[in-house]
């Protein structure tokens, strides 16, 4: 029984880095796909800046929520692998920003306000496309990064 458990533990340890690579690719792919939809929603909101904005499409809202969850999971994976604190913080911030801007787009009173929320999402998604590949396979010695990885050094609201 101990041999079986040891084999399973060893297999899971070998799979974890590959899973993180897959998660980084998933984040990049989702960001690329969402860029098209968010840009279209931004354009639609800009057409009538002073009017009540169109409703956030349920499919877009759910896709953005899924992206935020994937970014959060990637942040945790980077932390578990002992990866760079800055990457962990970036993806945690992306997860938080996705929720914040989705809420802003949903609650917007005018097309201009909704377009601003979509513009921020567009900017963030472009960053995700560029940064996600850096998260794939990027590890350090776990002990050296754990203490520093407990918190993100700075948080700035733009």
C-alpha positions in Angstrom: 0.0 0.0 0.0 2.8 2.4 0.9 4.4 1.7 -2.5 1.2 2.6 -4.3 0.9 5.8 -2.4 4.5 6.7 -3.0 4.0 6.1 -6.7 0.9 8.3 -6.8 2.7 11.1 -4.9 5.7 10.9 -7.3 3.4 11.0 -10.3 1.5 14.0 -9.0 4.8 15.8 -8.3 5.9 15.2 -11.9 2.5 16.4 -13.2 2.4 19.7 -11.3 4.9 21.7 -13.4 3.3 20.4 -16.6 -0.1 21.5 -15.3 1.2 25.0 -14.6 2.6 25.2 -18.1 -0.8 24.2 -19.4 -2.5 26.7 -17.2 -0.2 29.5 -18.5 -1.1 28.5 -22.0 -4.8 28.5 -21.1 -4.6 32.0 -19.6 -2.9 33.3 -22.8 -5.3 31.6 -25.1 -8.4 32.8 -23.1 -7.0 36.3 -23.1 -6.5 36.3 -26.8 -10.0 35.1 -27.4 -11.5 37.5 -24.9 -9.7 40.4 -26.5 -12.0 40.1 -29.6 -15.2 40.0 -27.5 -14.2 42.7 -25.1 -13.1 45.0 -27.9 -16.4 44.5 -29.6 -18.3 45.2 -26.4 -16.2 48.4 -25.9 -17.0 49.6 -29.4 -20.8 49.0 -28.8 -20.7 50.9 -25.6 -18.8 53.8 -27.2 -21.5 54.3 -29.9 -23.9 55.9 -27.3 -21.6 57.4 -24.6 -24.4 59.3 -22.8 -27.1 56.7 -23.1 -27.8 53.7 -20.9 -25.2 51.0 -21.9 -26.1 47.7 -23.4 -26.3 44.8 -21.0 -23.1 42.8 -20.5 -23.6 39.6 -22.5 -24.1 36.6 -20.2 -21.6 34.6 -22.2 -19.0 37.4 -22.0 -19.5 37.7 -18.3 -19.1 34.0 -17.7 -16.0 33.9 -19.9 -14.4 36.8 -18.0 -15.2 35.1 -14.7 -13.6 31.9 -16.0 -10.5 33.9 -17.1 -10.3 35.5 -13.6 -10.4 32.1 -12.0 -7.7 30.8 -14.4 -5.5 33.8 -13.6 -6.0 33.2 -9.9 -5.2 29.5 -10.2 -2.0 30.4 -12.2 -1.0 32.8 -9.4 -1.4 29.9 -6.9 0.5 27.5 -9.1 3.4 30.0 -9.4 3.5 30.3 -5.6 3.4 26.6 -5.1 6.3 26.1 -7.5 8.3 28.8 -5.8 8.2 31.0 -8.9 8.8 34.7 -9.0 6.7 36.8 -6.7 6.1 39.4 -9.3 4.5 36.9 -11.7 2.3 35.6 -8.9 1.2 39.1 -8.0 0.6 40.0 -11.6 -1.8 37.1 -12.1 -3.5 37.6 -8.8 -4.0 41.3 -9.7 -5.4 40.2 -13.1 -8.0 38.0 -11.3 -9.0 40.8 -9.1 -9.1 43.4 -11.9 -11.3 41.1 -14.0 -13.9 40.9 -11.3 -13.7 44.6 -10.6 -14.0 45.8 -14.2 -16.8 43.2 -14.9 -18.7 44.7 -12.0 -18.0 48.2 -13.3 -19.3 47.3 -16.8 -22.4 45.7 -15.4 -23.2 48.6 -13.1 -22.3 51.4 -15.6 -24.9 54.1 -15.9 -23.7 55.3 -19.3 -22.0 53.9 -22.4 -18.9 56.0 -21.7 -18.6 54.4 -18.2 -19.0 50.9 -19.6 -16.5 51.6 -22.4 -13.9 52.7 -19.7 -14.4 49.4 -17.9 -14.0 47.4 -21.2 -11.0 49.5 -22.1 -9.3 48.5 -18.8 -10.2 44.9 -19.4 -8.7 45.2 -22.9 -5.5 46.6 -21.6 -5.2 43.9 -18.9 -6.0 41.1 -21.4 -3.2 42.4 -23.7 -0.8 42.2 -20.8 -2.0 38.6 -20.0 -1.2 37.6 -23.6 2.3 39.0 -23.3 3.1 37.8 -19.7 1.5 34.4 -19.5 4.3 32.7 -21.4 6.8 33.8 -18.8 4.8 31.9 -16.2 5.2 28.6 -18.1 7.9 26.5 -16.4 9.4 29.5 -14.5 10.6 28.1 -11.1 13.1 28.8 -8.4 14.0 27.0 -5.2 10.8 26.8 -3.3 12.3 27.8 0.1 13.8 31.1 -1.1 10.5 32.5 -2.6 8.0 31.2 -0.1 8.5 33.9 2.6 8.5 36.7 0.0 5.6 35.3 -1.8 3.2 35.5 1.1 2.1 39.0 0.1 2.4 41.2 -3.0 4.7 44.1 -2.3 2.6 46.8 -3.7 -1.0 47.3 -4.9 -1.9 50.4 -6.9 -5.3 51.4 -8.1 -5.1 53.0 -11.5 
